[in-house]
């Protein structure tokens, strides 16, 4: 009999606990392109393992995503860091995309931090800037949910967590993130369309994970790193190496900011 996605997540969570020795986690982070070095600043690494050793996880399919899971301690808190993610364009379906988030929640996490690399649509963003996600546009035409699973997304990205982030970094920009299916970058016409729809950022991840986390009852904080100017703006030409290079150049600065924000996150109420 085929396992349900929830059963698969619970099986993976049980094995994760067995590997790491932690009964539950306070915060889980998904480290997108350019964000992985920030995991070194979050606290002491207690355990690290390839995600593919756990049920339901796949080996990394994108450069810059190591495909490992790290258990981190910071005082009396335990955190999970997923160093990379599965993207929809890899062709494994939505359940594979959100399996990490579902596993984290099944392992006791009630706060999920989603990070990504994004193209900047808003002229207010400079390359290398971190941006707080206030809302999203799901342009993938997909959902990680099935059946009569009706989830309120009026506050997908927790206002409480955004307030915490702003208390640490008062100058942190905010914006709406648009998720495209990829793997190709967007055309200039698509960027003009997204801008007209209210998008400030564009990328190929995050929204399906955010939906799955909210459906599971977790709070979500979203952060983008602007790694390039979106297509057609300022004569931009796009490539993945530019994304990775910007992440490396910004790693210490945004990593310290992320660690300071996570240190201030209180328990979910």
C-alpha positions in Angstrom: 0.0 0.0 0.0 1.3 3.5 -0.9 2.3 5.6 2.0 0.5 9.0 2.4 2.8 12.0 2.4 2.2 12.5 6.1 3.1 8.9 6.9 6.3 9.3 4.9 7.1 12.5 6.8 6.5 10.8 10.2 8.7 7.9 9.2 11.5 10.3 8.2 11.0 12.3 11.4 11.4 9.1 13.5 14.6 8.2 11.8 15.9 11.8 12.1 15.3 11.7 15.9 17.1 8.4 16.0 20.1 9.8 14.2 20.3 13.1 16.1 19.0 12.2 19.6 16.8 15.2 19.8 13.2 14.7 20.8 11.9 17.9 19.1 13.1 21.1 17.4 12.3 24.7 18.1 13.1 26.0 14.6 13.7 24.4 11.2 15.5 26.4 8.4 15.6 25.6 4.7 18.8 27.1 3.3 18.4 28.2 -0.3 21.0 29.1 -2.8 23.5 31.5 -1.2 22.3 30.9 2.3 24.0 27.6 3.3 27.1 29.2 4.8 24.8 31.0 7.3 24.1 27.6 9.0 27.6 27.8 10.4 26.6 30.8 12.5 23.4 29.4 14.0 25.0 27.4 16.7 27.0 24.2 17.4 26.5 21.4 14.9 25.6 18.3 16.9 24.9 16.0 13.9 24.9 16.1 10.1 23.8 13.5 7.7 22.9 13.3 4.0 19.2 13.9 3.6 18.9 11.0 1.2 19.7 8.6 4.0 16.2 9.4 5.4 13.0 8.0 3.8 11.5 10.2 1.1 14.4 12.5 0.6 16.3 12.7 -2.7 20.0 13.5 -3.5 20.6 17.1 -4.4 19.9 18.0 -7.9 21.1 21.6 -8.1 24.6 23.1 -7.7 24.8 25.0 -4.4 22.5 22.6 -2.6 24.5 20.1 -0.6 21.5 17.9 0.4 22.5 17.5 4.0 20.5 18.0 7.2 22.2 19.5 10.2 21.1 19.3 13.8 22.2 22.4 15.7 22.1 23.4 19.4 22.1 27.0 20.7 21.9 26.9 24.4 18.8 24.9 25.3 17.3 25.2 21.8 17.5 22.6 19.0 17.3 23.6 15.4 17.3 21.8 12.1 18.9 23.2 9.0 18.2 21.7 5.6 21.2 22.7 3.5 19.4 22.7 0.2 16.0 21.7 -1.1 14.2 19.8 -3.9 12.7 22.1 -6.5 9.5 21.6 -8.5 11.4 21.7 -11.8 13.4 18.6 -10.9 10.4 16.6 -11.8 9.7 14.7 -8.6 6.3 16.2 -7.8 5.1 18.5 -5.1 5.4 15.9 -2.3 9.1 15.7 -2.8 9.4 19.5 -2.8 7.7 19.9 0.7 8.9 16.6 2.3 11.6 18.4 4.3 9.1 20.9 5.8 6.6 18.1 6.6 9.4 16.1 8.2 10.5 19.0 10.3 6.9 19.6 11.6 6.5 15.9 12.2 9.6 16.1 14.3 8.0 18.7 16.5 9.0 22.0 14.8 6.4 24.7 15.0 8.5 27.5 13.4 9.9 27.2 9.8 12.3 29.7 8.3 12.4 29.5 4.5 15.3 31.2 2.6 16.0 31.6 -1.1 17.8 33.4 -3.8 15.7 35.7 -5.8 15.7 38.1 -8.7 15.0 41.7 -7.7 12.0 43.2 -9.5 11.6 46.2 -7.2 14.1 49.0 -8.1 14.6 49.6 -4.4 16.6 46.3 -4.0 20.4 46.2 -4.6 22.1 42.9 -5.5 23.2 41.3 -2.2 20.3 42.7 -0.2 18.2 40.5 2.1 14.4 41.0 1.8 11.7 39.9 4.2 8.8 38.1 2.4 5.4 39.6 3.3 3.3 37.5 0.9 3.6 35.5 -2.3 2.2 34.9 -5.7 2.1 31.2 -6.6 2.7 31.1 -10.3 3.6 27.4 -10.4 -0.1 26.3 -11.0 0.5 23.7 -8.3 -0.3 23.0 -4.7 1.3 20.6 -2.2 -2.2 19.9 -0.8 -4.8 17.5 -2.2 -8.4 16.7 -1.4 -10.6 19.0 0.6 -7.7 20.6 2.5 -8.7 24.2 2.8 -6.0 26.3 4.4 -6.2 30.0 5.3 -3.3 31.7 3.7 -4.3 35.3 4.6 -1.2 35.4 6.8 1.1 32.8 5.3 4.2 34.7 6.5 3.8 35.3 10.3 3.4 39.0 11.2 4.9 38.1 14.6 8.0 36.6 13.1 8.3 39.5 10.7 8.2 41.9 13.6 10.9 39.9 15.3 13.1 40.1 12.2 12.5 43.9 12.0 13.5 44.3 15.6 16.9 42.8 14.8 17.3 44.5 11.4 15.2 47.6 11.3 16.3 48.5 7.8 15.3 45.1 6.4 13.4 45.6 3.1 10.1 43.8 2.6 8.3 42.5 -0.5 6.1 40.1 -2.3 7.8 37.0 -3.7 6.5 35.4 -7.0 7.3 31.7 -7.5 7.8 30.5 -11.1 8.1 26.8 -12.1 11.6 27.1 -13.7 14.1 25.9 -14.4 14.5 28.6 -17.1 14.8 32.2 -16.0 11.9 34.5 -16.7 11.5 36.6 -19.8 11.4 40.4 -19.7 7.7 40.2 -20.6 7.1 37.9 -17.7 8.9 40.2 -15.3 6.7 43.1 -16.5 3.7 41.0 -15.9 4.8 40.1 -12.4 5.6 43.7 -11.6 2.1 44.7 -12.7 0.7 42.0 -10.4 2.5 43.4 -7.4 5.6 41.1 -7.2 8.9 42.6 -5.9 10.9 39.4 -6.1 10.9 36.3 -8.3 12.3 32.8 -7.8 11.6 29.1 -8.2 11.0 27.8 -4.7 9.6 28.6 -1.2 5.8 29.0 -1.8 4.9 25.3 -1.9 6.9 24.8 1.3 5.2 27.7 2.9 1.8 26.4 2.0 2.7 22.9 3.4 4.1 24.4 6.6 0.9 26.4 7.2 -1.3 23.4 6.5 0.7 21.5 9.1 0.2 24.3 11.7 3.7 25.8 11.7 4.6 29.5 11.6 6.6 30.7 8.6 9.3 33.3 8.2 10.5 33.9 4.6 13.7 35.7 3.6 15.1 36.2 0.1 18.6 37.2 -0.9 18.6 39.3 -4.1 21.3 37.7 -6.1 20.5 39.3 -9.5 18.3 42.0 -11.1 15.3 40.4 -12.8 15.3 39.8 -16.6 14.9 42.9 -18.8 15.8 45.4 -16.0 19.0 47.3 -16.3 20.0 45.0 -19.2 20.4 42.1 -16.9 21.7 38.7 -18.2 21.1 35.8 -15.9 23.0 32.7 -15.0 23.1 30.4 -11.9 26.8 31.1 -11.3 26.0 34.7 -10.7 23.5 33.6 -8.1 26.0 31.4 -6.3 28.7 34.1 -6.4 26.4 36.7 -4.9 25.6 34.2 -2.1 29.2 33.7 -1.3 29.9 37.4 -1.3 27.0 38.1 1.1 27.3 35.0 3.3 28.9 36.5 6.4 26.6 39.6 6.5 23.3 37.9 5.8 24.3 34.9 7.8 25.0 37.0 10.9 21.6 38.7 10.4 19.8 35.4 10.1 21.5 34.0 13.2 20.5 37.1 15.2 16.9 36.9 14.0 16.7 33.2 14.8 18.1 33.8 18.3 15.2 36.2 19.0 12.5 33.8 17.8 10.4 32.8 20.8 8.2 29.6 21.1 5.1 29.4 19.0 2.0 30.2 21.0 
